[in-house]
């Protein structure tokens, strides 16, 4: 009974009546799975430490609770770039705490909570590919001159704020075994920050 009361209080507090809200053309309700929700919660807790998990009840009276619902956007514009989760605009460059990374967009989410400012993007981070080929060092010098990076198509899922996106990246898919990499990989043309 206590948990039912907690859910009712949350629904009244956050006004979860979706039928009355007017949806934008490119928005759709999205229920986050547990893994994405937990990554989203830990990402938002960096800026809002008193944010609570919705499933851990009872909550304190004045707690800010992150619900497991979000609005999924089909597209987003950032600095003149159109970003979405379908090709060819689904590969982005973004600023990670210590470096510029490349990632494939899985979802563009607008969290229905005052803790989030702006859109959050769920990205599969693509790491630089390591090959078993002897000429890798020479090839990396050529790639650097061409502003090209060879990345693996497998990586960890990360949540990033839309403000950390630099732009989209042009890419070409490569088959297994290309350039000595046993996994499927991509050739990505990277944008140098500040270059036209």
Secondary structure, 3 states (H helix, E strand, C coil): CHHHHHHHHHHHHHCCCCCCCCCCCCEEEEECCHHHHHHHHHHHHCCCCCEEECCCCCCCCCCEEECCEEEEECEEEECCEEEECCCCCCEEEEECCCCEEEEEEEEEEEECCCCCCCCEEEEEEECECCCCCCCHHHHHHHHHHHCEEEEECCCCEEEEEHHHEEEECEEEEECCCHHHCCCCEEEEECCCCCCC
